Amino acid sequence: MLRVGWVLAVLAGLGCGAGLAQDRVTQQDQSRPPTLTVQSNLVEVPALVTTKKGEVVFGLTAKDFVLTDDGAAQTLRVEADTDSQPLALAIVVETGGVGMSHAEDYQRLGAILGALVGGVEHRVAVIGFDSTPQLLVPFTSDTDEVAQVLAHLPQGDQKAAILDALAFAVEELRAEPAQYRRAILLLSETIDQGSKTSLTEALRQISDTNTAMYSFAYSSTRAAAVHELEKLNQGEPGPVHGCFGHEGANTEYKGHYSKQVLDCISQLAPPLRLATMAFVAARDGLRRNTAESVARLTGGEYVHFKNAKSLRAGLIALSNDVPNAYVLSFRPTPPTPGLHALHVEVKGRPDLVVRARTEYWMEGGSQR
């Protein structure tokens, strides 16, 4: 079994695969955050390959993988040594909603924090959130300070604005030195409650960044789940009499607007159909289980925990998976701005299971 100390040191090495990589960094004055200039678009995709029994598969090369971008096959390479760069880690922890009922789960994490970041140069921050996010610990190399704050979290209100907190964390990470890999460790309930950040914007920010997402979540209250499902079932109707409109729709869609949406999308021509279906699935997934969806979208990991024991067990299990993931890279052909749908498989091996990100967002222009 690999050491738990590899977890986030290596795990965040995959963070560079959670968005478009930058081939060239423009050096600027140290008094302000560096500007990243894309000279050519390089997309990196973390991919964990296992057997159906969960055993990690080693020794694969770029020729063994098939990756499609909006249905078009891409020329791949496998990146090496992604775990030796400095690490910037944002720990995003819920202090509102049912979050404080899990406060004791974080009481004895001091011994494990140093092992999590590993032996590389690192900076760790703590962001607490209820209805609003707040920076509890600015980025520091002192993991003891981080552990102390996690052990004495402030009491929040009854909200859990997960999407707002993640957007806040992404902005904090963007101010870190450009050579640092970036990762977010989310400790929260499953369902977002009260975010002002829209689902569309959240998907875009999560995919349009070089930040890896790793979610450890406990169940939301039943009342919160029912409320979110009611919002989902209401749907977001399109123009009257249009394919996505409620009025004039077939009777089979009554009470099942999400099915109507998918059927309408199926009429669109590829590759728009692939990207749009990926977006709709992710959007609805965020409503059902925000913590899980943001991890899956970025090729990260999702772990459900109930208490301190299962939280630690999850971190140890994660240490066996993340360091063994392949990081696939390609330059999209063509480099079309907007949402892209990804699919990864091992050529001729339907018996293997591949976990990889399913979409990314490409901005137009050269500045990121």
C-alpha positions as CSV (number, residue, x, y, z in Angstrom):
1,M,0.0,0.0,0.0
2,L,1.4,3.4,-0.9
3,R,2.0,5.9,1.9
4,V,-0.9,8.2,2.7
5,G,1.7,11.0,2.5
6,W,1.4,10.8,-1.2
7,V,-2.2,11.7,-1.2
8,L,-2.4,15.4,-2.0
9,A,1.2,15.9,-3.0
10,V,0.6,13.6,-5.9
11,L,-3.1,14.1,-6.1
12,A,-2.6,17.8,-6.7
13,G,-0.1,16.9,-9.4
14,L,-3.2,15.9,-11.3
15,G,-4.6,19.3,-10.6
16,C,-2.7,20.5,-13.6
17,G,-5.0,18.2,-15.5
18,A,-8.2,19.7,-14.4
19,G,-8.1,22.4,-17.0
20,L,-6.2,23.9,-19.9
21,A,-2.4,23.8,-19.2
22,Q,-0.2,26.8,-19.9
23,D,2.7,26.2,-22.2
24,R,4.4,29.5,-21.3
25,V,4.3,31.7,-18.3
26,T,4.9,35.5,-18.7
27,Q,7.1,36.7,-15.8
28,Q,5.8,39.7,-14.0
29,D,6.5,41.9,-11.0
30,Q,6.3,39.8,-7.8
31,S,4.0,42.4,-6.2
32,R,1.0,41.2,-8.2
33,P,-0.3,37.8,-9.4
34,P,1.4,36.5,-12.6
35,T,-0.5,36.5,-15.8
36,L,-0.7,33.2,-17.6
37,T,-0.5,33.5,-21.4
38,V,-1.5,30.5,-23.5
39,Q,0.8,30.1,-26.5
40,S,-0.8,26.8,-27.6
41,N,-3.7,25.0,-26.0
42,L,-2.8,21.8,-24.1
43,V,-5.5,19.9,-22.3
44,E,-4.5,17.5,-19.6
45,V,-6.8,14.7,-18.5
46,P,-6.1,12.6,-15.3
47,A,-7.3,9.0,-15.9
48,L,-7.3,6.1,-13.4
49,V,-7.5,2.7,-15.0
50,T,-8.7,-0.3,-12.9
51,T,-10.1,-3.8,-13.4
52,K,-13.7,-4.4,-12.6
53,K,-12.5,-5.6,-9.2
54,G,-10.9,-2.3,-8.5
55,E,-7.2,-3.3,-9.1
56,V,-5.1,-0.6,-10.6
57,V,-3.7,-1.3,-14.1
58,F,-0.1,-0.3,-14.7
59,G,2.2,-0.1,-17.7
60,L,-0.1,1.5,-20.3
61,T,1.2,3.9,-22.9
62,A,-0.4,6.6,-25.0
63,K,-1.0,4.1,-27.8
64,D,-3.2,2.1,-25.4
65,F,-5.7,4.9,-24.9
66,V,-8.5,6.3,-27.1
67,L,-9.6,9.9,-26.2
68,T,-12.3,11.7,-28.1
69,D,-13.0,15.5,-27.8
70,D,-16.6,16.2,-29.0
71,G,-16.5,12.8,-30.7
72,A,-13.2,13.4,-32.6
73,A,-10.2,11.2,-31.8
74,Q,-7.2,13.1,-30.5
75,T,-3.4,12.5,-30.6
76,L,-2.2,11.7,-27.0
77,R,0.8,11.6,-24.9
78,V,1.3,10.5,-21.3
79,E,2.8,13.2,-19.0
80,A,5.5,12.1,-16.5
81,D,6.7,13.5,-13.2
82,T,3.7,15.6,-12.4
83,D,4.1,15.2,-8.7
84,S,7.4,17.0,-8.2
85,Q,6.2,20.6,-8.5
86,P,5.2,22.8,-5.6
87,L,1.7,22.5,-4.3
88,A,-1.0,25.0,-3.4
89,L,-3.9,23.4,-1.5
90,A,-7.1,25.0,-0.4
91,I,-9.1,23.2,2.2
92,V,-12.7,24.2,1.9
93,V,-14.7,23.2,5.0
94,E,-18.4,23.7,5.7
95,T,-19.1,25.5,9.0
96,G,-22.8,26.1,8.3
97,G,-25.8,23.8,7.7
98,V,-25.1,20.4,9.2
99,G,-21.3,21.1,9.0
100,M,-20.8,21.7,12.7
101,S,-22.1,18.2,13.5
102,H,-19.0,16.9,11.9
103,A,-16.6,19.4,13.6
104,E,-15.1,16.6,15.8
105,D,-14.1,14.7,12.6
106,Y,-11.4,17.3,12.1
107,Q,-10.0,17.4,15.6
108,R,-7.1,15.1,15.1
109,L,-5.9,15.8,11.5
110,G,-2.7,17.5,12.6
111,A,-0.6,14.3,12.2
112,I,-2.0,13.6,8.8
113,L,-1.8,17.0,7.2
114,G,2.0,17.1,6.8
115,A,1.9,13.6,5.3
116,L,-0.9,14.7,2.9
117,V,1.1,17.5,1.3
118,G,4.2,15.3,1.2
119,G,7.8,16.4,0.8
120,V,7.4,19.1,-1.8
121,E,7.3,22.8,-1.3
122,H,3.7,23.7,-0.3
123,R,1.2,26.4,0.7
124,V,-2.1,25.5,2.4
125,A,-5.1,27.7,3.1
126,V,-8.4,27.0,5.0
127,I,-11.6,28.5,3.7
128,G,-14.7,28.1,5.9
129,F,-18.2,28.6,4.5
130,D,-21.9,28.8,5.5
131,S,-24.0,31.2,3.5
132,T,-20.8,33.0,2.6
133,P,-17.1,31.9,2.3
134,Q,-14.4,33.4,4.5
135,L,-10.6,32.9,4.5
136,L,-9.8,31.4,7.9
137,V,-6.1,30.8,7.2
138,P,-4.3,32.5,4.3
139,F,-1.9,30.4,2.3
140,T,0.9,29.2,4.6
141,S,3.6,26.5,4.8
142,D,2.7,25.9,8.5
143,T,0.5,22.8,8.6
144,D,0.3,23.0,12.4
145,E,-1.5,26.3,12.1
146,V,-3.9,24.8,9.6
147,A,-4.6,21.9,11.9
148,Q,-5.3,24.2,14.8
149,V,-7.9,26.1,12.9
150,L,-9.6,22.9,11.6
151,A,-9.8,21.7,15.2
152,H,-11.6,25.0,16.3
153,L,-13.9,26.0,13.5
154,P,-16.4,28.9,14.0
155,Q,-20.1,28.2,14.2
156,G,-21.9,29.2,11.0
157,D,-25.5,29.8,9.9
158,Q,-27.9,27.2,8.5
159,K,-26.8,27.5,4.8
160,A,-24.2,25.6,2.9
161,A,-23.2,27.6,-0.2
162,I,-20.8,25.1,-1.7
163,L,-20.6,26.6,-5.2
164,D,-19.9,30.1,-3.8
165,A,-17.1,28.6,-1.6
166,L,-15.5,26.8,-4.5
167,A,-15.6,29.9,-6.7
168,F,-13.9,31.8,-3.8
169,A,-11.3,29.1,-3.5
170,V,-10.5,29.1,-7.2
171,E,-9.9,32.9,-7.0
172,E,-7.6,32.5,-4.0
173,L,-5.6,29.8,-5.8
174,R,-5.2,32.0,-8.9
175,A,-3.2,34.5,-6.8
176,E,-0.7,31.8,-5.9
177,P,2.6,31.5,-7.9
178,A,2.1,30.3,-11.4
179,Q,4.5,27.4,-11.0
180,Y,2.4,25.8,-8.2
181,R,0.0,23.0,-8.9
182,R,-3.4,23.7,-7.5
183,A,-5.9,21.5,-5.6
184,I,-9.0,21.9,-3.5
185,L,-10.0,19.5,-0.8
186,L,-13.7,20.0,-0.1
187,L,-15.2,18.8,3.3
188,S,-18.9,19.4,3.1
189,E,-22.4,18.0,2.9
190,T,-23.6,16.7,-0.4
191,I,-26.1,19.4,-1.5
192,D,-25.6,23.1,-2.1
193,Q,-27.8,25.4,-0.2
194,G,-27.9,29.1,-0.8
195,S,-25.2,29.8,-3.4
196,K,-25.4,32.9,-5.5
197,T,-23.0,31.4,-8.0
198,S,-25.2,29.9,-10.8
199,L,-24.9,26.3,-11.9
200,T,-23.7,27.4,-15.3
201,E,-20.9,29.6,-13.9
202,A,-19.9,27.0,-11.4
203,L,-19.4,24.4,-14.2
204,R,-17.4,26.9,-16.2
205,Q,-15.1,27.9,-13.3
206,I,-14.5,24.4,-12.3
207,S,-13.6,23.2,-15.8
208,D,-11.8,26.4,-16.9
209,T,-9.0,26.1,-14.3
210,N,-5.9,24.1,-13.6
211,T,-7.3,23.1,-10.2
212,A,-8.0,19.5,-9.1
213,M,-11.1,18.8,-7.0
214,Y,-11.3,16.2,-4.3
215,S,-14.6,16.0,-2.4
216,F,-15.1,14.3,1.0
217,A,-18.8,14.6,1.8
218,Y,-21.4,13.5,4.4
219,S,-25.1,13.4,3.7
220,S,-27.3,16.5,3.7
221,T,-30.5,16.6,5.7
222,R,-33.5,15.0,4.2
223,A,-35.3,18.3,4.1
224,A,-32.5,19.8,2.0
225,A,-32.6,16.9,-0.4
226,V,-36.3,17.1,-0.9
227,H,-36.1,20.9,-1.5
228,E,-33.4,20.5,-4.2
229,L,-35.3,17.7,-6.0
230,E,-38.4,19.8,-6.1
231,K,-36.3,22.6,-7.8
232,L,-35.0,20.0,-10.3
233,N,-38.4,18.6,-11.1
234,Q,-39.7,22.1,-11.9
235,G,-37.2,22.3,-14.7
236,E,-36.2,25.4,-16.6
237,P,-38.6,25.6,-19.6
238,G,-37.5,27.0,-22.9
239,P,-39.5,29.2,-25.4
240,V,-43.2,28.6,-25.7
241,H,-44.0,26.0,-28.4
242,G,-40.3,25.3,-28.8
243,C,-38.7,21.9,-28.4
244,F,-37.8,22.8,-24.8
245,G,-41.1,24.5,-24.0
246,H,-43.7,23.2,-21.7
247,E,-46.7,24.3,-23.8
248,G,-47.5,22.0,-26.6
249,A,-45.1,19.3,-25.4
250,N,-46.0,15.6,-25.8
251,T,-48.1,14.2,-22.9
252,E,-45.3,11.7,-22.1
253,Y,-43.2,14.6,-20.8
254,K,-45.7,15.7,-18.2
255,G,-43.8,15.8,-14.9
256,H,-40.6,14.7,-16.6
257,Y,-39.1,17.8,-18.1
258,S,-35.5,16.5,-17.8
259,K,-36.5,13.7,-20.3
260,Q,-37.9,16.3,-22.7
261,V,-34.6,18.2,-22.5
262,L,-32.5,15.2,-23.3
263,D,-34.8,14.2,-26.2
264,C,-34.6,17.7,-27.6
265,I,-30.8,17.6,-27.3
266,S,-30.7,14.3,-29.2
267,Q,-32.0,16.2,-32.2
268,L,-29.0,18.4,-32.3
269,A,-26.1,17.6,-34.7
270,P,-22.8,16.2,-33.2
271,P,-20.5,17.4,-31.8
272,L,-22.8,20.0,-30.2
273,R,-25.0,17.2,-29.0
274,L,-22.2,15.6,-27.0
275,A,-21.1,18.8,-25.3
276,T,-24.6,19.9,-24.5
277,M,-25.6,16.5,-23.1
278,A,-22.5,16.6,-20.9
279,F,-23.4,20.0,-19.7
280,V,-27.1,19.1,-18.9
281,A,-26.0,16.0,-17.1
282,A,-23.5,17.9,-15.0
283,R,-26.0,20.7,-14.3
284,D,-28.6,18.3,-12.9
285,G,-25.9,16.3,-11.1
286,L,-24.8,19.5,-9.3
287,R,-28.3,19.8,-7.9
288,R,-28.5,16.2,-6.7
289,N,-25.0,15.9,-5.2
290,T,-22.9,19.0,-5.6
291,A,-19.8,17.6,-3.9
292,E,-19.7,14.5,-6.0
293,S,-20.4,16.3,-9.3
294,V,-17.6,18.8,-9.0
295,A,-15.1,16.1,-8.3
296,R,-16.2,13.9,-11.2
297,L,-16.2,16.8,-13.7
298,T,-12.6,17.6,-13.0
299,G,-11.4,13.9,-13.0
300,G,-11.0,14.1,-9.2
301,E,-12.2,11.8,-6.5
302,Y,-15.4,11.7,-4.4
303,V,-15.6,9.9,-1.0
304,H,-18.6,9.7,1.2
305,F,-17.8,9.7,4.9
306,K,-19.8,9.4,8.2
307,N,-17.2,10.1,10.9
308,A,-13.6,10.7,11.7
309,K,-12.7,7.0,11.2
310,S,-14.3,6.8,7.7
311,L,-12.7,10.2,6.8
312,R,-9.2,8.8,7.5
313,A,-10.0,5.6,5.7
314,G,-11.1,7.6,2.7
315,L,-7.8,9.5,2.6
316,I,-5.8,6.3,2.9
317,A,-7.9,4.6,0.1
318,L,-7.4,7.7,-2.1
319,S,-3.6,7.4,-1.6
320,N,-3.7,4.1,-3.4
321,D,-5.6,5.5,-6.5
322,V,-4.4,9.0,-7.2
323,P,-0.6,8.5,-7.5
324,N,-1.3,5.7,-10.0
325,A,-3.5,7.7,-12.4
326,Y,-2.2,8.5,-15.9
327,V,-2.1,12.1,-17.0
328,L,-3.1,12.2,-20.7
329,S,-2.5,15.4,-22.7
330,F,-3.5,16.6,-26.1
331,R,-3.9,19.7,-28.2
332,P,-7.5,19.8,-29.3
333,T,-8.2,19.7,-33.0
334,P,-9.8,22.0,-33.8
335,P,-9.3,24.3,-30.7
336,T,-12.9,25.5,-30.7
337,P,-13.9,27.9,-27.8
338,G,-16.7,26.7,-25.5
339,L,-17.8,23.5,-23.8
340,H,-16.1,20.2,-24.9
341,A,-17.2,16.7,-24.1
342,L,-14.5,14.1,-23.3
343,H,-14.5,10.3,-23.4
344,V,-11.6,8.1,-22.5
345,E,-11.2,4.3,-22.9
346,V,-8.5,1.7,-23.2
347,K,-8.3,0.4,-26.8
348,G,-9.7,-3.1,-27.1
349,R,-10.1,-3.6,-23.4
350,P,-13.8,-3.4,-22.5
351,D,-13.0,-5.3,-19.3
352,L,-11.2,-2.3,-17.8
353,V,-12.8,0.7,-16.0
354,V,-11.5,4.2,-16.8
355,R,-12.3,7.1,-14.5
356,A,-11.5,10.4,-16.1
357,R,-12.9,13.9,-16.5
358,T,-15.9,14.2,-18.9
359,E,-15.7,17.8,-20.0
360,Y,-13.7,21.0,-20.1
361,W,-14.2,24.6,-21.1
362,M,-12.0,26.4,-23.6
363,E,-12.0,30.2,-23.6
364,G,-11.6,32.2,-26.7
365,G,-8.5,34.4,-27.2
366,S,-5.1,33.9,-25.7
367,Q,-5.4,35.4,-22.1
368,R,-6.4,33.1,-19.3
